[in-house]
Amino acid sequence: MLETRLDTGRIRAARRVIDPLFLDTPQYRCEGLEPELGCAVSVKLETANPVRSFKARGTELVASQLVDKGSHDVVCASAGNLGLALAWSGRGRGLNVTVVASRFAPAAKLDRIRALGAGLELVDGDFDMARERAVAIARGDGIRLLEDSEDIETCEGAATIGLELVDAAQPIDAVLVALGGGAMATGVGHVLKALAPGVEVICVQPQGAPAMTRSWHRRSVVTTDSTDTIADGVAGRRPIKVVLDDLLLVADDAVLVREESITAGMRLLLDHAGLVVEPSAALGIAAILEDRERFAGRHIVTIVCGSNVDLDSYHRWVGAASIR
């Protein structure tokens, strides 16, 4: 048995807590992508829900637990999607949600957080500075701090994606998972290694935000001074050790991709799947583009993890993208 922090029984039980709106998301073979990529490709579509990302699978668990304990206040740091998901889960349960984010986060994400009624505090810095501020608020006000990836609920909520991958009718050879803080990668990886160990788990991160990938290869935490990527949802500088420890047990590989491959992946998903996605959601396609030989003749699933994107930026990126 895997000695991660995650528990397969709790992950199965999580499906009874998470709103069905976020479960059993579409997974289908996307044949239009295959001539460009040279392999069979299925997409797991985590954007067809009210918050347009997979994050609510975890925030549903957190919000339910807070209500069970009689707590009503929670704060988190977010690049956008976690805050949006927590605002949605909290609104339905009468929670007071505060989200701390960078003022440079995509306006589309910040506007939706406000629209859902959460308090929003902006910092003049990146996600890791927002995390420091959220910690200070939690300590000062004595309220629950939700730490993405470190809090096991975020990992086990995301792990329900893995259950759905295992239950899908078609066998798969590998799953490509966007890697940021590590909640989705450790969650999906845990389930696949427990229930379908023959499936390769490959994590993908931008070259401009490589901290967790470097940490995985070195087998110890590596931090970076800055990030430089359009994939804001995975742009952390300081990996969390307990999350890395889990990832080392469940990931078969971690790779870095170039910015031009990310925008090319976004363009392919638009042209051949009709999907408008944020950069983090195109990391899997980018990985195939950069190493077609590795994936040739195999059936690959890529998790399309979010579609909260500033449309002006999207048009600029996709319009400039070239498919190699």
Buried (B, 14 or more C-beta within 10 A) or exposed (E): EBEBBBBBEEBBEBBEBBBEBBBEBEBEBBEBBBEBBBBBBBBBBBBEBEBBBBBBBBBBBBBBEBBEEEBBBBBBBBBBBBBBBBBBBBBEEEBBBBBBBBEBBBBBBBBBBEEBEBBBBBBEEBBBBBBBBBBEBBEEEEBBBBBBBBBBBBBBBBBBBBBBBBEEEEEBBBBBBBBBBBBBBBBBBBBBBBBBEEBBBBBBBBBBBBBBBBBBBEEEBBEBEEBEBBBBBBBBBBBBEBBBBBBBBBBBBBBBBBBBBBBBBBBBBBBBBEBBBBBBBBBBBBBBBBEEEBBEEBBBBBBBBBBBBBEEBBEEBBEEBEEE
